[in-house]
Amino acid sequence: MMNESFKALLLDEIEGTVQARVAELSPDALPAGDVLISVAYSSLNYKDGLALTGQGKIVRSYPMVPGIDLAGAVVESASPTFKPGDRVVLTGWGVGERHWGGYAQLARVRSEWLVPVPPGLSLRQAMTIGTAGLTAMLCVMALEERGLTPGDREVVVTGAAGGVGSVAVAILAKLGYNVTAVTGRAEAHAYLQSLGARQILDRSALAPSPRPLESERWGGAVDTVGGEPLAALLRSMAYGSGVAACGLAAESSLPTTVLPFILRGVSLIGIDSVMCPLPRRQAAWRRLARDLTPAALEQMTQVVTLQDLPALSREILQGRVRGRVVVDVNAS
């Protein structure tokens, strides 16, 4: 394989405009790393959409192979941790931003970025999970550590029809929580109910309010959007509850007061999956293999090719992509 060219989606910046093309590359072009991987699948995340459209300064240098996720089999390894044939998954660590990523049939990476695919998960399922699923599980783990347990109070997920939201709804439902899914897409209601949401709330319900506190409603929250919706959640969190914040699809600002924190003891917990330490990352992947059903994973998956990504990157930024987009890098 090392003597054969491979297919990749390559980004170049030409006269200030980012352009994407499917190219045939030599393995010699791959960046440094101690593990060579035959990539089977990648996925499309919001950050990938930013990279492919040239927004947000996600990519630091060109040419770049984007794709912040990948799953595949080890081909060559100079690391004692992995051997040829091992199934591995990679999310984060700046891959697809500063280091060539998963939108390619081959990837050379650092072994400390890799996690073994847990038994019971296929490579495709690992990429249905991907960065979005890892982030969702880190949110659930953080809320559990804050004291969240299944009970009568609702646990709310914003941006629920997106990648992180879909996985969060499915995990929480599987664990027995009373899940309320917030979405602005009426056509996604049946989909979210199929993942286990008991209630659907239109995002307009999380509108700005002059009141610093509302009636206590939410026992816990996974927020993927930030901005006014997050501020609205904070006003209605139950005493001693927590919000796991992991996104800014609405906006990065937070127009709130300190009252939820000092009068109700609410915790705002920041979740980062990019630089998440390896032991916690491994624990999250073990939980994902246990706490997601194959049916839920299949329900939220669509599979596309490298050629489909430029168009889909615009769709995901406009909030038009439902669930998880898995990229079969070997399909045409």
C-alpha positions as CSV (number, residue, x, y, z in Angstrom):
1,M,0.0,0.0,0.0
2,M,2.9,2.4,0.7
3,N,3.8,2.4,-3.0
4,E,0.3,3.1,-4.2
5,S,-1.4,6.5,-4.5
6,F,-4.4,7.2,-2.4
7,K,-7.5,9.3,-2.7
8,A,-8.1,12.4,-0.5
9,L,-10.2,15.5,-0.3
10,L,-7.6,18.3,-0.5
11,L,-8.1,21.9,0.5
12,D,-6.1,24.7,-1.1
13,E,-6.3,28.5,-0.6
14,I,-6.3,30.3,-3.9
15,E,-6.4,34.1,-3.9
16,G,-8.0,34.1,-0.5
17,T,-10.7,31.5,-1.4
18,V,-10.7,27.9,0.0
19,Q,-11.2,25.3,-2.7
20,A,-11.8,21.6,-2.2
21,R,-11.0,18.8,-4.7
22,V,-10.6,15.1,-4.6
23,A,-7.0,14.3,-5.5
24,E,-4.7,11.3,-5.9
25,L,-1.7,11.7,-3.5
26,S,1.5,9.8,-2.9
27,P,2.0,8.3,0.6
28,D,5.2,10.4,0.7
29,A,3.0,13.5,1.0
30,L,1.6,12.3,4.4
31,P,2.8,14.2,7.5
32,A,5.0,12.7,10.2
33,G,3.6,10.2,12.7
34,D,4.4,6.8,14.1
35,V,1.2,5.0,12.9
36,L,-0.1,4.6,9.4
37,I,-3.8,3.9,9.1
38,S,-5.9,2.6,6.3
39,V,-9.0,4.8,6.8
40,A,-12.4,3.2,6.3
41,Y,-14.7,6.0,7.5
42,S,-14.6,9.6,8.6
43,S,-17.5,11.9,9.5
44,L,-18.8,15.4,9.0
45,N,-18.9,17.8,11.9
46,Y,-19.8,21.4,12.3
47,K,-16.1,22.2,12.5
48,D,-15.5,20.3,9.2
49,G,-18.1,22.5,7.6
50,L,-16.2,25.6,8.7
51,A,-13.0,24.1,7.4
52,L,-14.4,23.2,4.0
53,T,-16.0,26.6,3.5
54,G,-13.0,28.6,4.8
55,Q,-14.9,30.0,7.7
56,G,-13.7,30.4,11.3
57,K,-10.0,30.0,10.5
58,I,-10.2,26.3,11.4
59,V,-7.4,25.3,9.0
60,R,-4.0,26.8,9.9
61,S,-2.0,26.0,6.7
62,Y,-2.6,24.7,3.2
63,P,-2.7,22.3,1.4
64,M,-4.8,20.4,4.1
65,V,-6.7,17.2,4.2
66,P,-9.6,18.0,6.5
67,G,-11.7,15.7,8.6
68,I,-11.4,15.8,12.4
69,D,-12.5,12.2,12.8
70,L,-11.3,8.9,11.3
71,A,-11.7,5.1,11.9
72,G,-9.7,2.4,10.3
73,A,-7.1,-0.3,10.6
74,V,-3.4,0.1,11.4
75,V,-1.1,-0.7,8.4
76,E,2.3,0.2,9.9
77,S,3.3,1.1,13.5
78,A,6.5,2.2,15.2
79,S,4.6,2.4,18.5
80,P,4.5,-0.6,20.9
81,T,0.9,0.3,21.7
82,F,-0.5,-0.7,18.2
83,K,0.2,-3.3,15.7
84,P,-0.9,-3.9,12.1
85,G,-4.6,-4.9,11.9
86,D,-5.6,-3.1,15.1
87,R,-8.9,-1.2,14.7
88,V,-8.6,2.4,15.9
89,V,-10.5,5.6,16.1
90,L,-9.2,9.2,16.2
91,T,-11.1,12.3,17.1
92,G,-9.7,15.8,17.8
93,W,-6.1,16.7,18.7
94,G,-6.0,19.3,15.9
95,V,-6.3,16.6,13.2
96,G,-8.0,18.1,10.1
97,E,-6.9,21.5,11.3
98,R,-3.2,21.5,11.9
99,H,-2.4,17.9,10.9
100,W,-3.8,16.1,7.9
101,G,-7.1,14.4,8.8
102,G,-9.6,11.7,7.9
103,Y,-11.0,12.7,4.5
104,A,-8.5,10.3,2.9
105,Q,-7.8,6.6,2.3
106,L,-4.6,6.8,4.3
107,A,-3.6,8.8,7.4
108,R,-0.3,9.0,9.3
109,V,-0.8,10.2,12.9
110,R,0.7,10.1,16.4
111,S,-0.1,6.9,18.4
112,E,-1.1,8.9,21.5
113,W,-4.0,10.3,19.6
114,L,-5.6,6.9,18.9
115,V,-8.1,4.9,20.9
116,P,-8.8,1.2,20.2
117,V,-12.3,0.7,18.8
118,P,-14.3,-1.0,21.6
119,P,-15.5,-4.5,21.1
120,G,-19.0,-4.6,19.6
121,L,-18.6,-1.5,17.6
122,S,-18.0,-1.6,13.8
123,L,-15.8,1.1,12.2
124,R,-18.9,2.6,10.6
125,Q,-20.6,2.8,14.0
126,A,-17.4,4.4,15.5
127,M,-17.8,7.2,13.0
128,T,-21.5,7.5,13.6
129,I,-20.3,8.3,17.1
130,G,-17.2,10.3,16.2
131,T,-16.4,13.7,17.7
132,A,-20.1,14.4,18.2
133,G,-20.8,11.2,20.1
134,L,-17.7,11.6,22.2
135,T,-18.7,15.1,23.1
136,A,-22.3,13.9,24.0
137,M,-20.9,11.2,26.3
138,L,-18.5,13.6,28.0
139,C,-21.6,15.8,28.7
140,V,-23.5,12.9,30.2
141,M,-20.5,11.8,32.3
142,A,-20.0,15.4,33.6
143,L,-23.7,15.7,34.5
144,E,-23.6,12.3,36.3
145,E,-20.6,13.5,38.3
146,R,-22.6,16.6,39.2
147,G,-25.2,14.2,40.7
148,L,-27.7,13.7,37.9
149,T,-29.7,10.5,38.1
150,P,-32.8,9.3,36.3
151,G,-35.9,10.8,38.0
152,D,-39.0,12.8,37.4
153,R,-37.4,16.0,36.3
154,E,-36.7,16.5,32.6
155,V,-33.2,16.5,31.1
156,V,-33.1,18.9,28.2
157,V,-31.0,18.8,25.0
158,T,-30.7,21.8,22.8
159,G,-29.9,21.5,19.1
160,A,-31.3,18.0,19.5
161,A,-31.5,17.1,15.8
162,G,-27.8,17.8,15.2
163,G,-25.0,15.4,15.7
164,V,-24.1,16.0,19.3
165,G,-27.8,16.5,20.2
166,S,-28.9,13.3,18.5
167,V,-26.4,11.1,20.3
168,A,-27.1,12.9,23.7
169,V,-30.8,12.2,23.3
170,A,-30.2,8.5,22.5
171,I,-27.8,8.0,25.4
172,L,-29.9,9.8,28.0
173,A,-33.0,7.9,26.8
174,K,-31.2,4.5,27.0
175,L,-30.1,5.4,30.6
176,G,-33.7,6.0,31.6
177,Y,-33.8,9.8,31.7
178,N,-36.9,11.9,30.9
179,V,-35.6,13.6,27.8
180,T,-36.9,16.8,26.3
181,A,-35.4,17.6,22.9
182,V,-35.3,21.2,21.7
183,T,-35.3,21.8,18.0
184,G,-36.4,24.4,15.5
185,R,-37.1,21.8,12.9
186,A,-40.7,20.5,12.9
187,E,-39.8,17.7,10.5
188,A,-37.4,16.3,13.1
189,H,-40.0,15.6,15.8
190,A,-40.7,12.0,14.8
191,Y,-36.9,11.3,14.4
192,L,-36.2,12.6,17.9
193,Q,-39.0,10.6,19.4
194,S,-37.6,7.5,17.7
195,L,-34.3,8.2,19.6
196,G,-36.2,8.3,22.9
197,A,-37.2,11.9,23.5
198,R,-40.4,12.0,25.5
199,Q,-41.1,15.7,24.9
200,I,-40.3,18.0,22.0
201,L,-39.9,21.8,22.6
202,D,-39.6,24.4,19.8
203,R,-36.5,26.5,20.2
204,S,-38.7,29.6,20.3
205,A,-39.5,28.5,23.9
206,L,-36.0,29.5,24.9
207,A,-36.4,33.1,24.0
208,P,-34.9,36.2,25.8
209,S,-36.7,37.2,29.0
210,P,-36.2,40.2,31.3
211,R,-36.6,37.9,34.3
212,P,-33.3,36.6,35.8
213,L,-35.0,33.4,37.1
214,E,-38.0,31.3,36.0
215,S,-39.7,28.3,37.6
216,E,-37.4,25.4,38.2
217,R,-37.9,22.8,35.5
218,W,-34.8,21.1,34.2
219,G,-32.9,18.5,36.2
220,G,-30.0,18.7,33.8
221,A,-29.1,20.0,30.4
222,V,-26.9,19.4,27.4
223,D,-26.5,22.6,25.5
224,T,-25.0,22.7,22.0
225,V,-26.0,26.2,20.9
226,G,-25.0,28.8,23.5
227,G,-26.3,32.3,23.4
228,E,-29.9,33.2,24.4
229,P,-31.1,29.5,24.5
230,L,-28.4,28.7,27.1
231,A,-29.3,31.8,29.1
232,A,-32.9,30.6,29.0
233,L,-32.0,27.2,30.3
234,L,-30.0,28.7,33.2
235,R,-33.0,30.7,34.3
236,S,-35.1,27.5,34.6
237,M,-32.5,25.0,36.0
238,A,-33.5,23.2,39.2
239,Y,-31.6,23.7,42.4
240,G,-28.2,22.0,42.4
241,S,-28.5,21.0,38.8
242,G,-25.9,21.3,36.0
243,V,-25.7,22.4,32.4
244,A,-23.0,20.8,30.2
245,A,-22.1,23.4,27.5
246,C,-20.3,22.1,24.4
247,G,-21.3,24.3,21.4
248,L,-22.1,27.7,20.0
249,A,-24.4,27.0,17.0
250,A,-26.5,30.0,18.0
251,E,-23.7,32.3,19.3
252,S,-20.7,32.4,21.6
253,S,-22.0,35.2,23.9
254,L,-24.0,34.4,27.0
255,P,-26.4,37.1,28.2
256,T,-27.2,35.9,31.7
257,T,-26.8,36.9,35.4
258,V,-25.1,35.2,38.3
259,L,-28.4,34.5,40.0
260,P,-28.8,30.9,38.8
261,F,-25.4,30.2,40.2
262,I,-25.6,31.9,43.6
263,L,-29.3,31.3,44.4
264,R,-29.8,27.8,43.0
265,G,-26.3,26.4,43.0
266,V,-26.5,25.7,39.3
267,S,-23.2,24.5,37.6
268,L,-22.2,25.5,34.1
269,I,-19.8,22.8,33.0
270,G,-17.6,23.4,30.0
271,I,-17.0,20.3,27.7
272,D,-14.1,20.0,25.4
273,S,-13.5,16.8,23.4
274,V,-10.6,18.0,21.3
275,M,-7.8,17.9,23.9
276,C,-9.7,15.5,26.3
277,P,-7.0,13.4,28.2
278,L,-6.6,9.9,27.0
279,P,-7.9,8.1,30.1
280,R,-11.2,10.0,30.1
281,R,-11.5,9.6,26.4
282,Q,-11.1,5.8,26.7
283,A,-13.7,5.7,29.5
284,A,-16.1,7.6,27.3
285,W,-15.6,5.3,24.4
286,R,-16.3,2.3,26.7
287,R,-19.5,3.9,27.8
288,L,-20.5,4.7,24.2
289,A,-20.2,1.1,23.2
290,R,-22.4,0.1,26.2
291,D,-24.9,3.0,26.3
292,L,-25.9,3.3,22.6
293,T,-28.0,0.8,20.8
294,P,-27.2,-0.3,17.2
295,A,-30.8,0.7,16.3
296,A,-30.3,4.2,17.5
297,L,-26.9,4.5,15.7
298,E,-28.5,3.3,12.5
299,Q,-31.4,5.7,12.9
300,M,-29.1,8.7,13.0
301,T,-26.7,7.7,10.2
302,Q,-26.4,8.7,6.6
303,V,-23.4,7.6,4.5
304,V,-21.8,9.8,1.9
305,T,-18.7,10.0,-0.3
306,L,-15.8,12.4,-0.4
307,Q,-17.4,14.1,-3.4
308,D,-20.5,14.9,-1.4
309,L,-18.7,16.9,1.3
310,P,-18.3,20.4,-0.3
311,A,-22.1,20.7,-0.7
312,L,-22.9,19.1,2.7
313,S,-20.4,21.4,4.4
314,R,-22.7,24.3,3.6
315,E,-25.8,22.4,4.7
316,I,-24.4,21.6,8.1
317,L,-23.5,25.2,8.8
318,Q,-27.1,26.2,8.0
319,G,-28.5,23.6,10.4
320,R,-30.0,21.4,7.7
321,V,-28.1,18.2,8.5
322,R,-29.9,15.7,10.7
323,G,-28.1,13.3,12.9
324,R,-24.7,12.0,11.8
325,V,-23.0,12.0,8.4
326,V,-20.6,9.2,8.0
327,V,-18.1,9.5,5.1
328,D,-17.1,6.3,3.3
329,V,-13.7,7.4,2.0
330,N,-13.3,4.4,-0.3
331,A,-16.7,4.9,-2.1
332,S,-17.1,6.8,-5.3
